[in-house]
Amino acid sequence: MEENEPDPRFVLANERTFLTWISTSLALSAGGIAIAVVPEGVFVPWVRTLLAVVLVLLSAVAAGSSYPRWRRIDRALRQDRALPPPALAPLFGYGVAGVAVLALLLILLER
């Protein structure tokens, strides 16, 4: 398939999105590590571990999927095709929301 040079604004926007996925991955990882080292007595240990594992797994998925997604979008831009849908967006949205709701419930129940 023939490739064209896309508008640089779209290429740069795609790169910014890639970097945002990487920074999101770092934030999720930091959040998971922070929850893992919360002092005992703040959360039930198994829940603390569960929250930390979910956040670090989401971090790994975000980092691992960021480059392939950047590449698919870049290829679509260069071939003047429709952009692929953000297939993992629901996973991240619901995953982070689930961790936040569970953490909020645990915080409220501890008081």
C-alpha positions in Angstrom: 0.0 0.0 0.0 1.3 3.5 -0.9 2.5 5.6 2.0 2.3 9.4 2.1 3.9 11.9 4.5 1.1 12.9 6.8 0.6 16.4 8.3 3.4 16.8 10.9 0.8 18.0 13.4 -0.8 14.5 13.4 2.5 12.7 13.6 3.5 14.9 16.6 0.1 14.4 18.3 0.6 10.6 17.9 4.0 10.9 19.5 2.6 13.0 22.4 0.0 10.3 22.9 2.6 7.6 23.0 4.6 9.6 25.6 1.4 10.1 27.6 0.8 6.3 27.7 4.4 5.9 29.0 3.9 8.5 31.7 0.6 6.9 32.6 2.4 3.6 32.9 5.0 5.2 35.3 2.2 6.8 37.4 0.3 3.5 37.6 3.5 1.7 38.6 4.4 4.3 41.2 0.8 4.0 42.6 1.1 0.3 42.8 4.4 0.5 44.6 3.1 3.1 47.0 0.1 1.0 47.9 2.4 -2.0 48.4 4.5 -0.2 51.0 1.6 1.3 52.9 2.2 0.5 56.6 0.4 -2.5 58.1 -2.9 -1.6 59.7 -4.0 0.9 57.0 -5.4 -1.8 54.7 -6.0 -5.5 55.1 -2.7 -7.0 53.7 -4.4 -9.1 51.0 -6.4 -6.1 49.7 -3.3 -3.9 49.8 -1.5 -6.6 47.7 -4.4 -6.9 45.3 -4.6 -3.2 44.7 -0.8 -3.0 44.2 -0.8 -5.9 41.8 -3.7 -4.5 39.7 -2.0 -1.1 39.4 1.3 -2.6 38.4 -0.3 -5.0 35.9 -2.2 -2.0 34.4 1.2 -0.3 34.2 2.7 -3.2 32.3 -0.2 -3.3 29.9 0.0 0.4 29.3 3.8 0.3 28.6 3.6 -2.8 26.6 0.8 -1.7 24.3 2.0 1.9 23.8 4.5 1.3 21.1 2.4 -1.1 19.0 -0.5 1.4 19.2 1.8 4.3 18.2 3.0 2.2 15.2 -0.6 1.2 14.1 -1.7 4.8 14.2 1.4 6.0 12.4 0.9 3.4 9.6 -2.8 4.4 9.3 -1.9 8.1 9.0 0.7 7.3 6.3 -1.7 5.1 4.4 -4.6 7.5 4.8 -6.8 4.9 6.5 -9.1 5.2 9.5 -7.4 5.2 12.9 -7.7 2.1 15.0 -10.1 2.3 18.0 -8.6 2.6 21.5 -9.3 -1.0 22.4 -7.7 -1.0 25.8 -9.3 2.3 27.0 -12.1 0.5 28.9 -9.6 -1.8 30.7 -7.7 1.2 32.0 -10.8 3.3 32.8 -12.6 0.5 34.7 -9.4 -0.9 36.2 -8.3 2.4 37.7 -11.8 3.2 38.7 -12.2 -0.2 40.4 -8.9 0.3 42.4 -10.0 3.8 43.4 -13.5 2.7 44.6 -12.0 -0.2 46.6 -9.4 2.0 48.1 -12.0 4.6 49.0 -14.2 2.0 50.7 -11.3 0.7 52.7 -10.3 4.2 53.8 -13.9 4.9 54.9 -14.2 1.6 56.7 -11.0 2.1 58.6 -12.2 5.3 60.2 
